[in-house]
Amino acid sequence: MNIETLRFDKLQGLIPCIVQDSETKAVLMLGFMNQEALQKTLAEKRVTFFSRSKNRLWTKGETSGNFLEVITMSADCDQDTILIKAKPNGVVCHTGTTTCFGNTSPDKFSLASLDALIQDRKVHPVEKSYTNTLLAGPLNKVAQKVGEEAVELVIESKDNNKDLFLGEAADLLYHFLVLLATKNYKLSDVEEVLEKRFRKKSSE
């Protein structure tokens, strides 16, 4: 993102900024930045807005501790709006909801939402949950399950049973996410590695 090309002039020195959860893709909030707020956000990797009511810079979470950690930033095609993908450290809205648009959840299932659920089970265990049984067990057992599911997927790939093949693929992905959580990693960590490889290949 080239700061020099941003159109702060359209709104008297301000530019709207949409903040999106980098994992769930939920829209968290909308704020405004001036050039100083943008520079502070870039420097500290935490979202800082310009508060029109307080007439000063305002770092989201400066009072509550629920900061928005910047993952990526980009401008739209007209260079007059910023999109920030961030990791929220707690609820976003002062009313106690996960976003300023209420408690939202993705409209469509995604691997990111499944990963978020598994990560949440680490912090908030559910009795008789298969996921928590795996998370509470030894690492070797989880790794073994990933290996078993991978072998079963390979076996099913040799036949033409769509349901069985896709079922084994789903089992493998699920147990892979549990293994990531056991190792204290997230799906986004793997996506970051893939993105770096993609960008490198695209530039070659």
N, C-alpha and C positions, 0 to 999 in steps of 0.2 A: 504494500500500500504506500503510495507516494503522498506524503502530507502536503507537499507544495501544490498539488492539483486539486485538493479538497475545496469545495465551494462553501466556505464559511460566510461568504458575503450574502448568500440568499436569505439567511435568517439573522441578519445583524450580528454576525460574529459567532453564531451558534450552528451546530449541525446535529441532527437527530441520530441517536445511537440505539440500535436494537440489540438486546443481549439474549442469546440463545444458549440453553444447556448443551454443552459439547457432547454429552453422552445420550441423553434422552431426546434431544432435539426440541424440547419444549421451549417456547418463547417465554423468557423470564420477566423482562421488563423493558420499558422504553425510557430513555433519558436524553439529556442534551449535553454536548461538550463544546467548550471553546478550545482554542489552540493549546492553552496552558493545561487544561484538563486532559487533552489527548496526549500531550507530551509526558504528563505525570503517569498516565495509564501505561504508556509504552515503556517508561523507565522502571516502574515498580511492578508491572505485570499484574496489577489489580485495578479493577474498573473505577475510574474517578469521573464524576460528572461535574457540570457547572449547575449549581442550584439557583434557579431563577427566583425562588421565594426568599432564600437566604443571601443571595447575591455573592456567593463565594464558591470555591471548589468544595466538592463533597465526595469523599471516597465511600463507596457503598460498603457498609459494614463497619465504619469507623466507630460506631457506638455499640452495635450488637456483636461485632466480631464475625458476622456472616459475610465475609468478603467474597468477591467474585474474581476468581483467579483466571487470568486471560490465557486462553489456549491459542486462538487465532484471531486475526482482525482483517477485515477487508472492506473496501468501499464499493458502492453500487456503480452501475454504468454511467450515471450522471455525476458521480463524485460529490453527491450532496447528502448521502446517508451512509452510516457505518454499521456493519454487522460484526458483533463480537461473539465468538463462541467461547464460553467460559465454564469453569467448574465452580458451582456454588458451595460455599462452606456453611451449609445450613439453609433455613428457610430464607426466601428472598424478600417477601413483602413484610412491612411493619405490622400487618394484621395477623401474621403468623402462618400465612399460606405459603405453599412452595413457589408460587409465582405471583406477580402483581395482577394476574388474571384469575386468581383462585387456585385451588388445588387441582392441578391438571395431570393427566397421564397421557402417553402417546395414544393416538387414535388407532394405530396399527401396531401389531406385534413386531418387534425387532430384536436382533441379537443384543443390541445395546440395552433394551428394557429387561431382557432375561439376565444379562450380566449384572444390571443394577439390582435385580431381585436377589440374585445369588450373593452379591456383595452385602446386601442388607441383612441377609440371613446370618452372616458372620457376626453382625452386631446385635441383631435381634433374633435369636434362635426360636424356632417353632417346634413344639413337642411333636415327636413322631414324624418329623420331616425327613425325607430321604436325603435332601440336600444337606441338612444339618448333620445327619449320620455320617455322610462322607466328609464334611468339613471337620468334624470332631475326631475322625479316625486318623491313622497314620498316612503320611504323604505317599508312601509306597503303594498303599491300597488304591488311592485315587489314580496314581500313575498307571497302575496295573489295569484299572477299568478303562482308561483311555486306550491302552494297548489292545485290550480285548475288543473294544468297540471298533477300533481301526481294522483289526483282522476280520471281524464279522462284516464290516462294510466291503472289504476287498472280496470276500467270499460271495456276497450278494451281488456284487458288480458283474460277476460272471454269468448270472442268470438274467432273465428279463421280467422279473417281478418288481414292478414300479413301487408298490406299497412297501415291500420288505426293504428294498434298496434305500428309499427315502427315509424309512423308519430308522434304519441303522445309521444313516447320515445324521439324522436329528440326534440320536443317542450319542454319537461321537462328538458333535458340537456342544451338547449339554455338558458332557463329562470333561471336555476340554476347558470350558468356562469354569467349572468347579476346580479343576487343577490350577488354573490361573489364580483363582481366589485363594486357594490353599497356599500358593507361592507368593501371595500378597501383590499380585498384579491384576490389571484389568484388561478388558478387551481393547480399550483405547490405547494401551501401551503397545499392543501388537499392531493396531492400525497405524500408529505413529511410525513403526519400523517399516511397514509396507508402503506408507506414504513417502518416506524418504527414499526407498528403493525405486518407487514409481517416478518420483521427480528426477532422480538421477538418470534413470533409463530414458525419460522423456527429453532430457537435455543433451543426451549423447547423439 
